Amino acid sequence: MNQPIDYLVIGSGIAGLSFAALMAKHGKKVCVIEAHEFPGGFGHTFEMARKYKFNAQLHYVWNCGEGETVNLVLKKLGLDKSVTFERYDPDGFDHMYMPGYHLKIPSSSEELISRLSNLFPDSTDQFKAFVNTVNQVSIGLGNASFPIKVATAFTQFKPITTALKYLRYTLQDVFDEFKLPLPAQTLLASQWPDFLLPPDQLSFYAWVMLFTGYQRGAYYPTKHFEDVMDSMVEVIRENGGEILYNHEVHNILTTGKRVYGVTGKNLLTDASFALTGETIICNMDPKKAAHIIGWDKFSKSLQKKLDYDYSPSNYMAYVVVKDLDLQKYGFGKWNVFHTGHQDINTAFYQMYKENDYSNPSFAITTPSQLTTHRGDCPEGWQIVEFLTVANYDYWRALKNRDEKTYKKEKMNILWSIVDQVEKHYIPDFRKYMVFKMTGSPTTNERYCWCPEGNSYGSNLSPKNIGIGRLTHESSLKNFYFCNASSGYAGFAGTFWTGAALYQRLSGDKVFI
Ligand SMILES: Cc1cc2nc3c(=O)[nH]c(=O)nc-3n(C[C@H](O)[C@H](O)[C@H](O)COP(=O)(O)OP(=O)(O)OC[C@H]3O[C@@H](n4cnc5c(N)ncnc54)[C@H](O)[C@@H]3O)c2cc1C
């Protein structure tokens, strides 16, 4: 690379990739340094047995409709015609199952109230009040799209004052305020794997943003998530940029308060590398980067913002089935969320604190039902993914202590999940399984380079959401944070995070 680098981007997660692609397209010299062999961070796709492709973590996404965040970024990149999305079923994009109850979450709030009222006829008024508050808060947060703003305070006085009231509330606080019946709470919060937090810790804002975002439209990419990441890499390359895989940054170079480069190791050759750039963009975890640079170099207010707790880690099972008619068993353009408990908080802590998966709660995603594009496995075979929470400390200690038991326990969780699947959804599911592999918190740490195997960066609790949250600003010169913890988490959130930093540094508008 002869030309001086304008933007050196550490990490090819979605925020880093979208920033780099936009800047490359804008005519700047961009170099992305990625420790893994694939682009996308949590959103990377990997191949197994030369046949099956799994996305590491992503399941479904929002804000991808015409004129919404992702669409606007793709338009700017000239990708909106080739990178398209399939909509989940608006009549029920999430199907929630718990003992004795089943609820399909629809796009329409009226329909949601009606379905809840049918299940719990004595609580209709509570549901109306709760859903009305959710919608008010959503409007108060700028229709739950990015960025959260209060700029329209004069025209949206009621929604904004309502939103402000709930700034420090957990989802549980709001359930309690409206006295929702416990099973209704469980059904409404069954998508907890989307946050890896139970209602009694989860920020109400975070829940409202995701819930109403998916109500507006839940999507899956027509050509899978791999195509989204590859398309952005292609834009970087076509515009003279570079992406260096298997390059792990160990040191971030500073002179005084200015950041000017990085050093590290090529993980394939073991060779050291050093690169300098006019501006350094940090897509890796900001707290980890701050420790590498030196905590004292950051201003006191930045140190406070950087001192966040990490979100809990997770467990994934990647399964391939053959000759199974999933539709026959009630699968379609939706996710299935299963819980065997009356109370999500109890279900969560049983797994997270006690490592007890005897009655697991989990999410099921079936990409074959979401798009007809079969780039992920051969015709007639289908991918089924299971997601739940897992405790980093437990799995790290177990792996360090006894690799064999670690592997066995990982597999035991899958069998426990499969027991539930066979009992409630697909009898003989095992019979159709032709491939299986599992990922624990240490897998996350190893392949996504996320400290403590965290799932969403900073924990999605009220403390970390809203006022006082870390932004792009680093208090150092020529150094900007650009990832989920310094913007918004999720596919759409990190698209916004990358594009907003691009807007700021280039002066070129992506969002109106
Ligand atoms: C289990 C799970 C399920 C999820 N499901 C969904 C979903 O369905 N929908 C949704 O919208 N969101 C989902 N998310 C959230 C979403 O995946 C993330 O918020 C988003 O992908 C984070 O992107 P990011 O840009 O912050 O970077 P990250 O994905 O954190 O990427 C950072 C990149 O930096 C690289 N890196 C780190 N350190 C170094 C280093 N020292 N040197 C070089 N490279 C380095 C990493 O390898 C990585 O590629 C899920 C997350 C998890 C964990």
The ligand as an SDF file (V2000), in Angstrom:
LIG
                    3D

 53 58  0  0  0  0  0  0  0  0999 V2000
  -25.8460  -14.0660   19.9300 C   0  0  0  0  0  0  0  0  0  0  0  0
  -26.0760  -12.7790   19.2500 C   0  0  0  0  0  0  0  0  0  0  0  0
  -27.1930  -12.6300   18.4590 C   0  0  0  0  0  0  0  0  0  0  0  0
  -27.4090  -11.4360   17.7970 C   0  0  0  0  0  0  0  0  0  0  0  0
  -28.4960  -11.3400   16.9890 N   0  0  0  0  0  0  0  0  0  0  0  0
  -28.7460  -10.1960   16.3600 C   0  0  0  0  0  0  0  0  0  0  0  0
  -29.8560  -10.1110   15.4820 C   0  0  0  0  0  0  0  0  0  0  0  0
  -30.5630  -11.0860   15.2560 O   0  0  0  0  0  0  0  0  0  0  0  0
  -30.1180   -8.9130   14.9090 N   0  0  0  0  0  0  0  0  0  0  0  0
  -29.3480   -7.8160   15.1310 C   0  0  0  0  0  0  0  0  0  0  0  0
  -29.6600   -6.7490   14.6020 O   0  0  0  0  0  0  0  0  0  0  0  0
  -28.2410   -7.8900   15.9350 N   0  0  0  0  0  0  0  0  0  0  0  0
  -27.9330   -9.0520   16.5410 C   0  0  0  0  0  0  0  0  0  0  0  0
  -26.8200   -9.1440   17.3300 N   0  0  0  0  0  0  0  0  0  0  0  0
  -26.0050   -7.9400   17.5830 C   0  0  0  0  0  0  0  0  0  0  0  0
  -25.0690   -7.5890   16.4430 C   0  0  0  0  0  0  0  0  0  0  0  0
  -24.5120   -8.7630   15.9260 O   0  0  0  0  0  0  0  0  0  0  0  0
  -23.9490   -6.6680   16.9490 C   0  0  0  0  0  0  0  0  0  0  0  0
  -24.4790   -5.5900   17.6920 O   0  0  0  0  0  0  0  0  0  0  0  0
  -23.1140   -6.0770   15.8150 C   0  0  0  0  0  0  0  0  0  0  0  0
  -22.8040   -7.0480   14.8450 O   0  0  0  0  0  0  0  0  0  0  0  0
  -21.8400   -5.4810   16.3900 C   0  0  0  0  0  0  0  0  0  0  0  0
  -21.0710   -4.8760   15.3670 O   0  0  0  0  0  0  0  0  0  0  0  0
  -19.8200   -3.9550   15.6830 P   0  0  0  0  0  0  0  0  0  0  0  0
  -19.5860   -3.1040   14.4940 O   0  0  0  0  0  0  0  0  0  0  0  0
  -19.9910   -3.2860   16.9890 O   0  0  0  0  0  0  0  0  0  0  0  0
  -18.5580   -4.8670   15.7690 O   0  0  0  0  0  0  0  0  0  0  0  0
  -18.1930   -6.3500   16.2080 P   0  0  0  0  0  0  0  0  0  0  0  0
  -19.1420   -7.2970   15.6000 O   0  0  0  0  0  0  0  0  0  0  0  0
  -17.9300   -6.3940   17.6650 O   0  0  0  0  0  0  0  0  0  0  0  0
  -16.8260   -6.5160   15.4320 O   0  0  0  0  0  0  0  0  0  0  0  0
  -15.5990   -6.0180   15.8810 C   0  0  0  0  0  0  0  0  0  0  0  0
  -14.5350   -6.5520   14.9390 C   0  0  0  0  0  0  0  0  0  0  0  0
  -13.2710   -6.1270   15.4180 O   0  0  0  0  0  0  0  0  0  0  0  0
  -12.3660   -7.2080   15.2910 C   0  0  0  0  0  0  0  0  0  0  0  0
  -11.3010   -7.0170   16.2780 N   0  0  0  0  0  0  0  0  0  0  0  0
  -11.4370   -6.9490   17.6220 C   0  0  0  0  0  0  0  0  0  0  0  0
  -10.2510   -6.7910   18.2000 N   0  0  0  0  0  0  0  0  0  0  0  0
   -9.3450   -6.7400   17.2080 C   0  0  0  0  0  0  0  0  0  0  0  0
   -7.9370   -6.5930   17.1780 C   0  0  0  0  0  0  0  0  0  0  0  0
   -7.2190   -6.4510   18.2940 N   0  0  0  0  0  0  0  0  0  0  0  0
   -7.2990   -6.5990   15.9760 N   0  0  0  0  0  0  0  0  0  0  0  0
   -8.0170   -6.7140   14.8180 C   0  0  0  0  0  0  0  0  0  0  0  0
   -9.3580   -6.8790   14.7930 N   0  0  0  0  0  0  0  0  0  0  0  0
  -10.0040   -6.8860   15.9750 C   0  0  0  0  0  0  0  0  0  0  0  0
  -13.1960   -8.4340   15.5770 C   0  0  0  0  0  0  0  0  0  0  0  0
  -12.6070   -9.6040   15.0690 O   0  0  0  0  0  0  0  0  0  0  0  0
  -14.4990   -8.0760   14.8770 C   0  0  0  0  0  0  0  0  0  0  0  0
  -14.5140   -8.4870   13.5330 O   0  0  0  0  0  0  0  0  0  0  0  0
  -26.5160  -10.3510   17.9580 C   0  0  0  0  0  0  0  0  0  0  0  0
  -25.3690  -10.5140   18.7360 C   0  0  0  0  0  0  0  0  0  0  0  0
  -25.1420  -11.7190   19.3690 C   0  0  0  0  0  0  0  0  0  0  0  0
  -23.8900  -11.9150   20.1520 C   0  0  0  0  0  0  0  0  0  0  0  0
  1  2  1  0
  2  3  1  0
  2 52  2  0
  3  4  2  0
  4  5  1  0
  4 50  1  0
  5  6  2  0
  6  7  1  0
  6 13  1  0
  7  8  2  0
  7  9  1  0
  9 10  1  0
 10 11  2  0
 10 12  1  0
 12 13  2  0
 13 14  1  0
 14 15  1  0
 14 50  1  0
 15 16  1  0
 16 17  1  0
 16 18  1  0
 18 19  1  0
 18 20  1  0
 20 21  1  0
 20 22  1  0
 22 23  1  0
 23 24  1  0
 24 25  2  0
 24 26  1  0
 24 27  1  0
 27 28  1  0
 28 29  2  0
 28 30  1  0
 28 31  1  0
 31 32  1  0
 32 33  1  0
 33 34  1  0
 33 48  1  0
 34 35  1  0
 35 36  1  0
 35 46  1  0
 36 37  1  0
 36 45  1  0
 37 38  2  0
 38 39  1  0
 39 40  1  0
 39 45  2  0
 40 41  1  0
 40 42  2  0
 42 43  1  0
 43 44  2  0
 44 45  1  0
 46 47  1  0
 46 48  1  0
 48 49  1  0
 50 51  2  0
 51 52  1  0
 52 53  1  0
M  END
$$$$
